[in-house]
Amino acid sequence: MPVPAAAPSVMKRPLPSGRPREWYVTHNRRLKAMRLAIALLDSGVYVPNQARNETIRSTAERIGIHPPSDTTCHMVRALMRYSR
């Protein structure tokens, strides 16, 4: 079942300047993990054990974002675990 890409519902604002590079990397990783977790939940994957790296990466391809790293996949599972 294809997952439609969500339309942005809020106006994007520029990120604050002057932060260390690692802050921006982590911020973007969290946003990507949240998008992937929502797409997985919409596709019927409800528990972290079902969300293997391959499943997460195929979901990323389906919704049109770059394949996530192992760290981002781990973050997706953590989000699913703590949302229960």
Secondary structure, 3 states (H helix, E strand, C coil): CCCCCCCCCCCCCCCCCCCCHHHHHHHHHHHHHHHHHHHHHHCCCCCHHHCCHHHHHHHHHHHCCCCCCHHHHHHHHHHHHHCC
